[in-house]
Amino acid sequence: MSLKLVALFLSIAGVAGIAVGYYLRLIISLGKKGSMELEIKEMLLAAKEEAKKITMDAEAKSLKTLEDARVEIKEKEDKIRYSEERLIKKEDTLDRRQSDLDKEVEAVRQRVAEIKQIREQADKLEEHRKQELEKISKMSADDAKAELVSLIEKQSAEDLLKRMGKLEAEGEEMLEKRARDILAVSIQRLASSVASDVMSTVVPIPSDDVKGKIIGKEGRNIKAFERISGTEVLVDDTPGAITISSFDPVRRHIAKVALEELIKDGRIQPARIEQIVDKAKQEVNKTIKEKGEQAAYECGVLGLDPRILLILGRLHFRTSYGQNVLQHSIEMAHIAGMIAEELGANVQTAKAGALLHDIGKALDHEVSGTHVEIGRRILQKFGAPEEVIKAMQAHHEEYPYETIESRIVQTADAISGARPGARRDNIENYIKRLTDLEALANSFPGIEKSYALQAGREIRIFVKPEEIGDLEAKKLARDIANKIEKDLKYPGEIKVNVIRETRTVEFAR
């Protein structure tokens, strides 16, 4: 019984505990709910205040931005208005200037028309005067001039010779005075150490006694040597040396080899000189061939015609702006090969075009035309590949760039020639002046050969005796001198020396 009561009490106590716990929990939850609602209200009030503040800040910023925009727009409008006013003023000024120019152009046109009309009237008067003179004389102006010249030549041939001789004798003093007046110009020409180095060759001699043998009796040996070799031999007081001077390096080298052989042989007389000079020419031709083959081998350019290599070797004795042309061409070939390899172009074509680009300079003393045109004709004649010709012909822009190799050759030429110390322009101009002097003399009929000597101060001309007589030789010298004065520019004066020599050869068998 007691256990049942205990169990009953325990059950009632448990139910009562549960009820009390539920009630306590309900009270606690209601307290928490009230505090949360209070926090939410506070948060809402804070958010409304913050939103109101942000709105006010945004309105203030927008008002400031709007005001700044209005100020900026006003400034731009003012600038645009000012620019428009300036443009209107400029247009007005230009309109006035254009009007003035139109008036001036019209005035010039009227003056040109007046001048043209006056010139036409003058031409008509001149033609009328000429017709009247021809009508009176019953012959044309050209016929009258030709008949007068012919009559004077026939009647006064001997008189002309005497008077010209007298004038030459009387002119010696005047020439001496003129020589003193132009001394400064002569010094300027002779003072060029570069020209001396390039234009002359010194030949050593064992003793000064040899000088007398070289000169010969009354100078016949040295005159024969100069005539055959086309150079000038300077025998002065310099001990142990004789100087050979000529602007043509091949001639100068031939003369050097021949003179050394004559000194070694000891038999110096005109017939022997002619033999030795011919032998020296053969030796130099052999050297020229070797130089051409060596240059092609060094550059790796193979398959060229031997005649092309022979002409190429002549460049060993040629300079351009003080630069050895063969060495310049070899240098260009290496540069062109490297550029072509980098660009993926034909290396062999670029090298060949660079090596042969100046081959025309080997013959430009003997053939008319630019060295590019001469070079094209040489390569075409001896069967050079067409792509090589195209590569070399455009290096001075005389022909268009048809291939990439042609541009490479032109670039290599500029690189090789533009490096410091590579070229000297005064020497090239000096050589060109002497070349033009010889070419001018050779342009006259009846000329066998001519040589420019003494740094261009003398031109020595050998005529064909069967075509030119003594009187014609005298007249030829004067004609050549007149043409030199008219066509060439040179300092000082040039002596024109015309030589008429008759030689008869027979053989006793």
Buried (B, 14 or more C-beta within 10 A) or exposed (E): EEEEEEEEEEEEEEEEEEEEEEEEEEEEEEEEEEEEEEEEEEEEEEEEEEEEEEEEEEEEEEEEEEEEEEEEEEEEEEEEEEEEEEEEEEEEEEEEEEEEEEEEEEEEEEEEEEEEEEEEEEEEEEEEEEEEEBEEEEEEEEEBEEEEEEEEEEEEEEEBEEEBEEEEEEEEEEEEEEEEEEEEEBEEBEEBEEBEEBBBBEBEBEEBEBBEBBBBEEEEBBBBBBBBBBBBBBBEEEEEBBBBBBBBBBBBBBBBBBBBBBBEEEEBBBEBBBBBBEBBBEBBBEBBBEBBBBBBEEBBBEEBBEBBBBBBBBBBBBBBBBBBBBBBBBBBBBBBBBBBEEBEBBBBBBBBBBBBBBBBBBBBBEEEEEBBBBBBBBBEEBEBBEBBBBBBBBBEEEBEBBBBBBBBBBBBBEBBBEEEEBBBEEBBEBBEBBBBBBBBBEEBEBBBBBBBBBBBBBBBBBBEBEEBBEEBBBBBBEBBBEBBEEEEEBBBBBEBBBBBEEEEEEEEE
